[in-house]
Every structure is written in structure tokens, then in C-alpha cells.
Amino acid sequence: MGDVIHVAFGIEREWERAREHAIDGLVTIGALFGDDEALMRAKAECVYQLLRRIVEDMPPLQITTALPDDLSEGQLALVTDALKSAAHKGIQVAMMHSVEALMNSIYDLCTSKLQQPEL
């Protein structure tokens, strides 16, 4: 009795997995190239915080466009929803690409390993 148990639910559990994955990956790859474990853990924490900021600190979406005046209320709602959906999908694709590109280079950026480009 009196023990405190910390449990992460939902998205926090996923973030904690991402954090652990970053730490494990950088410590493992860093060890192969002689990098200090404490430094790799600190870099992994930095990567984790950066990814979290990229995903969570997205500014709100604002769409400004001129629509034809002769649309009915139903048509206006349909066009507005379609524009919002398309914009959100575009943002999602761009963010996924950015995160993937960053993560594909994370070992080169954070360890002594440096991938040589193929000629």
C-alpha cells in the first residue's frame, strides 16, 4: 500500500514508446561507433522533444477562399467540408514526410555514424 504506479494511456503510451525507441536506437548505434551512452540518451531525448513539438505544436488551420455566391447552404457546407478535408490531408502528408525524412537520418545526425551517399 502507498506505492505509486504511473500508467500512460492512449497517445501518451505511444509517445512513451517513441521515446524509448529513440533512446534504444541511438544508444545501440552509438555504441557501435564508440559514442558515449549518456550523450546518446541526451540526444535521443532532444529528438523525442523535437518530434513531439512538430506533431503537437501545429498551428491551427485557416482557409481563406472566395466561393461562388450562387451556392445553396447545402452546397456551401459540402464545398467547405471538402476544402477542409483536403487541406488537412495535405498537412498530414507533409508532416508524415517530414517526420519520416528526419527519422531516416537520425542516426547520421546524432551519432558518429555517417552514411556515405551511393555514387
Residue pairs with C-beta under 8 A, 6 or more apart in sequence:
8 15
8 16
15 48
15 52
18 48
18 51
19 44
19 45
19 48
22 44
22 45
22 47
22 48
22 51
22 106
23 40
23 41
23 44
23 45
23 48
25 44
25 106
25 107
26 40
26 41
26 43
26 44
26 47
26 106
26 107
26 110
26 111
27 37
27 40
27 41
27 44
29 35
29 40
29 107
29 111
29 113
30 36
30 37
30 39
30 40
30 110
30 111
30 112
31 37
31 40
32 113
33 111
33 112
33 113
34 112
35 111
35 112
40 110
40 111
43 110
43 111
44 110
47 106
47 110
50 102
51 99
51 102
51 103
54 95
54 98
54 99
55 95
55 99
58 91
58 95
61 84
61 87
61 88
61 91
63 83
63 84
63 87
65 83
67 76
67 79
67 80
71 79
105 115
107 113
107 115
108 114
108 115
